[in-house]
């Protein structure tokens, strides 16, 4: 999980840095992807990372969105920062041409693994759209097509193994 990065807008005071300091990390306002699967109470209580320093302050959340485009758009035009996987940040910067700067995370912050599960019934009307979206991600280098063992329900398929 060392591939998480901090992104800021090209006009941010942090733009000259290669790595965000722990002080700047906690001092900055954060734009956060917030899907509708968590209530705000639950999502705010989940610690995605732990800090090995005596100061383990809470992030100041300045913006929530259920859209990565919304999060990146706000970061691009403000002094907020966001934490994203490196491949997704690179995609928004290089492919989608957002004016963002990618910063390395402080060494003191260690990300925790959170399991994420997805299920898509092959007889669903949304199956073709999901298959097309995953194919797009795979072709733009976001996800490698590594085979991973899946526990499948009858009538379903792995989202990691959707051949076009």
C-alpha positions as CSV (number, residue, x, y, z in Angstrom):
1,X,0.0,0.0,0.0
2,X,3.0,2.3,-0.4
3,X,1.5,3.6,-3.7
4,X,-0.8,6.2,-2.1
5,X,0.1,9.8,-2.9
6,X,-1.1,13.3,-1.9
7,X,-2.3,15.5,-4.7
8,X,-2.6,19.3,-4.7
9,X,-3.5,21.9,-7.3
10,X,-0.9,23.6,-9.4
11,X,-1.6,26.9,-7.6
12,X,-1.4,25.4,-4.1
13,X,1.4,26.7,-1.8
14,X,2.5,23.0,-1.6
15,X,3.2,22.7,-5.3
16,X,7.0,23.3,-4.9
17,X,7.3,20.2,-2.6
18,X,8.2,16.7,-3.8
19,X,6.9,15.2,-0.5
20,X,4.3,16.6,1.9
21,X,5.4,17.0,5.5
22,X,3.4,15.6,8.4
23,X,2.7,19.1,9.5
24,X,1.4,20.2,6.1
25,X,-0.6,17.0,5.8
26,X,-2.5,17.8,9.0
27,X,-2.7,21.6,8.4
28,X,-4.2,21.2,4.9
29,X,-7.9,20.9,4.3
30,X,-8.7,17.6,2.5
31,X,-11.1,16.8,-0.3
32,X,-12.4,13.3,0.3
33,X,-14.1,10.7,-1.9
34,X,-17.2,9.7,0.1
35,X,-19.4,7.1,-1.6
36,X,-22.9,6.6,-0.5
37,X,-22.2,3.2,1.0
38,X,-21.1,4.7,4.3
39,X,-23.1,7.2,6.4
40,X,-21.0,10.3,7.2
41,X,-20.8,9.1,10.8
42,X,-19.3,5.7,9.9
43,X,-17.0,7.1,7.2
44,X,-15.5,9.7,9.6
45,X,-14.7,7.1,12.2
46,X,-12.8,4.8,9.9
47,X,-9.0,5.3,10.2
48,X,-7.5,4.5,6.8
49,X,-4.0,5.1,8.1
50,X,-2.0,5.2,11.3
51,X,0.7,7.6,12.2
52,X,3.9,6.5,14.1
53,X,4.4,10.0,15.5
54,X,3.3,11.4,18.8
55,X,1.0,13.9,17.0
56,X,-1.7,11.9,15.3
57,X,-4.2,14.7,14.6
58,X,-7.4,14.3,12.6
59,X,-7.6,15.6,9.1
60,X,-9.6,18.7,8.4
61,X,-12.2,17.6,5.8
62,X,-13.2,20.5,3.7
63,X,-15.0,18.8,0.9
64,X,-16.9,15.5,0.4
65,X,-17.9,14.1,-3.0
66,X,-19.1,10.8,-4.3
67,X,-17.2,11.5,-7.6
68,X,-13.5,11.3,-8.1
69,X,-13.9,13.9,-10.8
70,X,-15.5,16.2,-8.2
71,X,-12.6,15.6,-5.7
72,X,-9.9,16.2,-8.3
73,X,-11.7,19.2,-9.7
74,X,-11.8,20.9,-6.2
75,X,-8.2,20.0,-5.5
76,X,-7.2,21.5,-8.9
77,X,-8.9,24.8,-8.2
78,X,-8.2,25.3,-4.5
79,X,-5.6,24.8,-1.8
80,X,-7.1,21.5,-0.7
81,X,-5.3,18.2,-0.9
82,X,-6.5,14.6,-1.5
83,X,-5.0,11.2,-0.9
84,X,-5.3,8.8,-3.8
85,X,-3.7,5.6,-5.2
86,X,-0.7,6.7,-7.3
87,X,-2.0,5.1,-10.5
88,X,-5.3,7.0,-10.2
89,X,-3.5,10.3,-9.5
90,X,-1.2,9.7,-12.5
91,X,-4.2,8.9,-14.7
92,X,-6.0,12.2,-13.8
93,X,-2.8,14.2,-14.3
94,X,-1.4,12.5,-17.5
95,X,-4.5,11.2,-19.3
96,X,-7.3,13.5,-18.2
97,X,-4.9,16.5,-18.1
98,X,-5.9,17.9,-14.7
99,X,-3.4,20.5,-13.4
100,X,-2.4,18.7,-10.2
101,X,0.9,18.0,-8.5
102,X,1.6,14.5,-7.1
103,X,3.4,14.6,-3.7
104,X,4.9,11.6,-1.8
105,X,3.3,10.9,1.5
106,X,5.0,11.5,4.9
107,X,7.0,8.4,6.0
108,X,5.2,8.5,9.3
109,X,1.9,7.6,7.8
110,X,1.2,3.9,7.2
111,X,-2.0,2.9,5.3
112,X,-4.2,0.1,6.6
113,X,-5.6,-2.6,4.4
114,X,-9.4,-2.4,4.0
115,X,-11.2,-5.3,2.2
116,X,-13.3,-4.2,-0.7
117,X,-15.8,-6.6,-2.2
118,X,-17.7,-6.3,-5.5
119,X,-20.4,-8.5,-6.9
120,X,-22.0,-8.1,-10.3
121,X,-24.6,-10.6,-11.6
122,X,-23.9,-11.7,-15.2
123,X,-27.6,-11.5,-15.9
124,X,-27.8,-7.9,-14.7
125,X,-28.7,-5.2,-17.2
126,X,-25.6,-3.3,-15.9
127,X,-23.2,-6.1,-16.7
128,X,-22.2,-4.8,-20.2
129,X,-21.6,-1.3,-18.9
130,X,-19.4,-2.6,-16.0
131,X,-17.5,-4.8,-18.4
132,X,-16.8,-1.8,-20.7
133,X,-15.7,0.4,-17.7
134,X,-13.3,-2.2,-16.4
135,X,-11.9,-2.8,-19.9
136,X,-11.2,1.0,-20.1
137,X,-9.4,0.9,-16.8
138,X,-7.4,-2.1,-17.8
139,X,-6.4,-0.4,-21.1
140,X,-5.3,2.8,-19.5
141,X,-2.9,1.0,-17.1
142,X,-4.9,1.5,-13.9
143,X,-5.3,-2.2,-13.1
144,X,-3.0,-5.0,-14.1
145,X,-4.8,-8.2,-15.2
146,X,-3.4,-10.4,-12.4
147,X,-5.3,-13.5,-11.7
148,X,-6.5,-13.6,-8.1
149,X,-8.6,-16.3,-6.5
150,X,-12.2,-15.2,-6.1
151,X,-15.1,-16.7,-4.2
152,X,-17.9,-16.5,-6.8
153,X,-21.6,-16.8,-6.3
154,X,-23.4,-18.8,-9.0
155,X,-24.3,-16.6,-11.9
156,X,-21.6,-14.1,-11.2
157,X,-18.1,-13.3,-12.5
158,X,-15.0,-11.7,-11.1
159,X,-14.7,-8.0,-11.9
160,X,-10.9,-8.6,-12.2
161,X,-11.4,-11.1,-15.0
162,X,-13.7,-9.6,-17.5
163,X,-12.4,-10.4,-21.0
164,X,-13.6,-8.2,-23.8
